[in-house]
Amino acid sequence: MDTVQGMDAFTRLLTAAPGAVVSDGVLQHLGSPLAEQRALADGTAVVPLGDRGLLAVPGEDRLTWLESFSTQRVSVLAPGESAELLILDPNGHVEHAASIIDDGTTAWLIVDRQDAEPLLSWLKKMRFRLRVDPRDASDELAIVGGTASAIGGLHAAAPAGVALVWHDPWPGVTVGGWAYGAADPHPGADRDWAEALIAPEEVERLAREAASGALRLSGSLAADALRIAAWRPRMSDADERLLPHEADWMRERRAPGQGMLSGPGDGGQGAQPRSPAAADGRARAGRQRIRTACAGRRRARRRHRGRHGHGGRAPLPGRSDRPRAGAPEHSGRRRARRRRRGGADRGRAGGHRPAGGRSHGIRPSPPAARPPALTAAAGRVAKLES
């Protein structure tokens, strides 16, 4: 079945049930959002997710490539395993979010529909010489959501032999993740949600069953209500300034700059998140490094003074000669100027003014009186010379 027929099948699914209200390709509700919400939570209904987009990333380097610029360690994903990844800007703000499932040959990214084209464009710019070929697969497979039991009754697509069903790990805290939500128990502790990728043939079957009443559908309003009640963030809720921890979006991922990047000695499994005790230890270590650096600076200044022979009065490296507030006017700048000119101390000891006749605010010392013995000896020498 080609792409046009697949889109027609999905449109028929949206309008198959009586009372369907469709807006911009999204089934909003069927007349009773509250009843639809209860049916969706009970597992007796499914929701066509027309507000989702789908990207396919085939290629041998797909997982390591996605890991190189995202917040999730997807290189170790087994076929059929579910995860979620974020792409952040250099300041740590969330730019893209995607649910990912890999079937062994292709990584499938479920994204918000309005974010599919920008994310695909960005991925294509990041290919370089790697063996990846991202494409928009929104017209190839449809996305249907519901509880795990409800999705289990559908025939999910399996192009590589692995059923493409993404199970939402929220609100579990995975290895390398960290919970910022203070609620205990978490409002989403009982959340049961999965999303299946289905082929156009299966969409046709679901449309027939929905029209006959054998399959119950719910609208996106019911799905969003369950998601919001579970505190589950979504890219459509974010703005350009959102940081992951502000939406408690660190539970399922390790994020750069949050102490969760894999490093030496962690076996490649990602470093453990920072606990409050560990954060206090790092703060103490940081303060100790600052004290050590300051002590080294003081030692360097003392060595500088000793080398220049200023008796501990040399101007400090990196410090202005300007006197401190409240100090005498001549105590700083003028004293430093005399040292730079040289001979100022000799001029003060000899009792004469420096060149130019300026005293720099220091009274010259009077000549010292000669002892009487020296005066008599000087007179005798003068008589002999005459």
N, C-alpha and C positions, 0 to 999 in steps of 0.2 A: 504494500500500500504506500503510495507516494505521500509527499508532505502535505499537499492540498487536501487529500482525502483524510489524512490524520487530523488536520485542523478542523475540517468539517465534522469529523466524528466527535471531537472534543466540544465543539459548539453544540452539537445535538445532545451531548451529555449534560451540558449546563442547562439546557432548556427542556430536558426530558421530563423532569418531575413537575407536577401541577403547582402553580403558584410561584414558580421560580422568578426571582428578581435578579437580572443580570445587568451589570454596569461595567463598561470598559473591559469586557472579556472575563469578568469575575462574577461568580455566583455569590451574591451578597446574602440572600436568605430566601426562604420559601414561605414566608408569612408568619413564622413563629420562632424568632431567634432563640428564646429561652428553651423551648422544647427541643430545638435542634441542638442546643448546647448540651442538654442532658443526654440526648441520644448519642451524641458524639463522645461524651465522657463514658457512657455505658458500653460503648463498643458496638452499638446497633446501627450506626450510620457512618458514612465516610464523606469527605469533602473534596471536591475537585479544586485543586489549588491553581487557579488561573492567574494569581498574582505572583507566581514563581517562574523563574527562568532556569534553564539547564545548559551548562557548558560541559563539553567533553574534551579531555586532555589525553589523547593517546601518545604513545612513544616510550622508549626504554628509559629515558631520563625523567619521566613525569613526576615521580614522587620526590626524588632528591631535588629536582628543580623547584617544585612547589615549596618544599621545606626551606630552601635557601632564602626566600623572601617573605615567608609567612611566620605566624606565631605557633604553629603546630608541628610536632615531630611526625610527619606523615610518611617518612621513608621506611618506617617499620610497620606500616599498616598491612594486615593480612587481607587477602581477597574476601570481600563481604563485610569487613569491619567498618564501623561508622566513626566519624570524627568531625570536628569543626575547626576551621582556621580563620584567622583574621590577617589582614594586610594593613599595616600601619604606615603612617608617614614618618619622616625623620624626627618629628616631635612627639611621636607616640600616639597620635590621634588615629581613630579607626577610619580607614578609607573604604575597605571592602570586607565583607563577611560571607562565608560559604560553608555549606554542609558538604562533606566529601565522603564518597564511598568508592572503593577501587575494586574492580573485578578481575585483576590480574593482567589486564592489557590496557585498560583505559581508566582514568580517574574521572568520576562524574561529580560535578560541582552544582549543587542546588543553591540558587541565589535568588534574591528579590528581583522581580522582573525589570524594574527601572535601573537596577545595578548591573544587569547582565552585559549590556553593550559596553559601558565604561570599563568593566573588569576584563572583558575579552580584549578590548583594545589595549589595555595595559599589559595583559599577558603576552600578546603578540610582540610588544616592544621589548619584552624581557627574554625572548627566545635565544638570541645570539646564535651560537653554533650548536646548541643542544638538540637532542633528538626528541622534540615535542612538536605537536601540531594542534593547538587549541582551536576549538570551533564552537559555534552556537548550535546546540542540539535541542533547543526548545520546541522546534517543529517536528522532531523525530520521536520523542517520547513525552507522554503526559505525566503529570504528578498528581497523585491522590494521597490525602492524609487521613489519619485516624488512629485509633488504638492499635496495638500490635495484633490483637486478636481479629479486629475488623480487617486490617490489611492482610492478615494471613489468609483470608478468603479470596483474595485477588490473585490473579496470575501476573506476577511481576515479570518485567522483561529480564532476560538473561542472555545477552548476546555472546558472552564468553563462558557460559555455563554457571554463572553465579547470579542468584536472584538479586536484583538491584532494589533493595529495601534499606532505607536509612533509618536507624533507630536513634532517637534523640537521647543523648546521655545526660541531659540536664535533669536535676541539679547536681549530679555526682561530681566529685572532685577527683580528677584523674591524676596520674603520676606527673608531677611538675606543675600542677594547678594549685590554686589558692583561693579559698572562699573569703569574700569580703562581706557577704550578707550576715547580719547579726541575728537574724531570726532562727530560733531553734524550738521546734522543728521547722524546716524550710517550707514555705507555702507550696513549693513544687515537688515535695518529697514523694507524693503519690502520682506524679505526672507520668502518663503512659502515652507516648506519641511516636508514630512512625510515618514515614513517607515513602511511597512506592512509585517507581518509574514503570509505566505500563505502555505497551505498544498500541498502535491504533486499532488493531483487531480487538484487543481487550477493552478499549474505550467503547467500541461499537457494542460489545456485549453488555457493558455496564449501562450504556444509554438505553438499551432495550429493557433491561431489568428495572431501571429507574422508571421508565414509562409505564411498565406493567405493575409497578408497586412491589416487586420482589426485592428491590434494593432501596434503602432509605438514604437520602442525601441530606447534608447540612450545608449551610452557607459559610462564607469566610468570616462573617461576624461572630458566629459561634466558635470558630477555631481561634480567632483573635481573643475572644473573651477567656477561653481556657488558657491561652498562652500568657495573657496579662495576669491572670489569677496566680499563675505559677512563677511570676517574676521573670519570665523568659524574655531576654532582649532579642531584638531583631534589627537588621540594618535599616529598615524603614523608620525606626524610632530614633535613629541617631542623627546628629548633625556633624558638621565638620570639626567640631571641637571636642567630641566625645573621647574620653580615655577609657580603656577596657575595664579598669577596676571600678569606674564610676557606675557601670551597669552590672557589676559583679560578673564580668565576662572573662574572668581569669580562672574559672573553675575547670575548664576543659582544655587548657592550653598552657604552655610556658611562654611568657612574653619577654621580649628584649628589655633589658634594663630593670627587670623585677627580680633578679637573682634566680632565674629559672633556666638559664641557658646551660647546655651541657658543657662541661669543662674537664680538665685533666683530673683523673681519679674517680670519675663518676660512672665509668664503664659505658659511657655513651647513652645512659638512660635519662640524662637531664638532671641537673642539680635540684636538690630539695628546696621547696619554697622557704622564704625567710619567716621564721617564727618570731614572736615578740622578743624572746630571750636572745635569739641570734641577732636580731636588729640592735638590741642594747649592747651586745658584745662588739658588733661592728662599730657602733658609735664610740665606745670606749677606745677601741683600737684607733679610730680616726683621731680622737683627741690626743692619744699618745703620740701619733705620728706628727701632729701639729707641735706638740711640746718638744719632740726631738728635733724637728726642723728649726724651731726658735732657738734651742740651745746651740745647734750648729751655727746658726747665724751669729749668735753672741761670741762664740769662739772665733769665728772668722774675723769679727770686728776687733777682738783683742789682738789677734795675730797681725792685723793690718796696722794697728797702733804701734805694736812693738817693732815692726819692720821699719816704720818711718821715724822712729826715735822721737816721738812727741810726748813721751812720758804719760801716756794715757789720755792726752788732750787732743788727739787728732780728730778731724771731722770724720764722722762715721760714714761708711759707704752707703749710698742710697738715702742719706738723711740730709735735709736742708740745713743750711747754716743759719736760718732765720731763728731768732731767739724765741723761747717759749713765752706764752702769755703770762704777764706779770713779772718777767725777768727784766733786769736793768737794760737800758738801750744798748750799752756798749758790751754786754756780757756775751753776746753770741756772734753777731755778724762782724763786729769790728775786731774781736779777738781772732776770729778765723782769718780776716783780711790781713792782720799783722803777721800771722803765721805764714800765710802764702807769700807775702812780700819778703819775708826774711829779715833778720837783723833787728826786729822790733824789740825782742827781749834784750839784746845787747844795747840798743839805744836807751832803753829804760834804765838798765844797770849803769850805763856810763853817764847818765844825767844830761843827755842832749836830745834834741828833738829829731825825729826822722826827717828825711829829705822832704823839702817843701814847706818846712816850718810848722807842720800840723802835729799836735801832740796826741790826737785821737782820744782826747778826753782824759789823759793820764798826766798827773803832775810830775815833772822831772824830779829825780832825787837830788838833794843838795850835795855838794862835794864833801867827802868825809874829812874831818880834822886830823892833821898829822900828829903822831905822838911826839912829846918833847925831845926824846932822844934822837928821833929821825930829823927833827928841825935843827938841832945843834950840829949833827953830822953833815947836813946839807950846807950849813954856813961855813964850816971848815973847808969843805971841798970847793966852795966858791972862792974862798980866799986863795987857796993854792993855785987854782986855775988862773986867777988874776995876776 
